[in-house]
Amino acid sequence: AEYETILVEQRGAATLVTLNRPQALNALNGQVLDELLHAMAAFDKDASQGCAVLTGSAKAFAAGADIKEMQAQGFADMYGHDFFAGWDRFTRTRKPIIAAVAGYALGGGCEVAMMCDFILAADTAKFGQPEVKLAVSPGMGGSQRLAHAVGKAKAMEMCLTGRMMDAAEAERAGLVSRIVPADDLIDEAVKTAQTIAGMAPLAVLANKEMVNAAFEMSLSHGVQFERRLFHGLFGTEDQSEGMAAFVEKRAGVWSGR
Ligand code: HXC
């Protein structure tokens, strides 16, 4: 497909999606959302692809929702069109998406990074929810996902003051899985995505689904949900293959069934 605001490239079994509105520090407007939803739906359907990386530029992953697009909107426009609801579809992508963040991930940029399954940060990454400075608030899940990720104290301080976290603080707080030198970010993220894409596809879907369940249900229900999915994987050909391969000291060859 032809896109104007994103670049999509397949690197082996990993799909690299790059936000590409450099003139606006990758501010997320309606077109970015539409193109991203289209690209992620195609990625989910493509059996040759196992994991995606979402990244921006060296200066900005994304500096937020597009302020110029929102500036003239009123309550009726926002509520009437359920503005931002489209992003829920992004979070329903079934295969994993890694956010590879360099530079600014602010407002909607931070929120989209947190919609991904985990965040790899360059040492240049800066995270923040500065919406309060515009007299608004996070609107794409930031107050909720940030509180889940870093706890109330840091989430509250960041939302109320707009203070940014650098990569080191974000790693200490558990917002990012690890920090890599900025020059290595894309290679490391793609390598990680290819590792995931090399696992049995149904097991990858199940692992993603069960970790996400931890944020939606009680511990006992989550543990039961996990166990049922785990049982279900014993109905797959790849489980037989994976365990046989281990016993025979060779690499598994997955059928995706
Ligand atoms: C639209 C944006 C933008 C944004 C930057 N730009 N962020 N356009 N929406 N969120 C544009 C600038 O207007 C400018 O365009 C160009 O990108 C370069 O930005 P500069 O400000 O000149 O760059 P710099 O001085 O390096 O400062 C970088 C920055 C700053 C610190 C990231 O741009 C900034 O504070 N941006 C806004 C961050 C923010 O408030 N994000 C939250 C958005 S609200 P021109 O044409 O002037 O050169 C949000 C809401 C979510 O996400 C839900 C609630 C509604």
Boltz pocket constraint, residues with backbone or C-beta under 6 A from the ligand:
constraints:
  - pocket:
      binder: B
      contacts: [[A, 22], [A, 23], [A, 24], [A, 25], [A, 27], [A, 28], [A, 63], [A, 64], [A, 65], [A, 66], [A, 67], [A, 68], [A, 70], [A, 104], [A, 106], [A, 107], [A, 108], [A, 109], [A, 130], [A, 131], [A, 134], [A, 136], [A, 137], [A, 138], [A, 139], [A, 140]]
      max_distance: 6.0
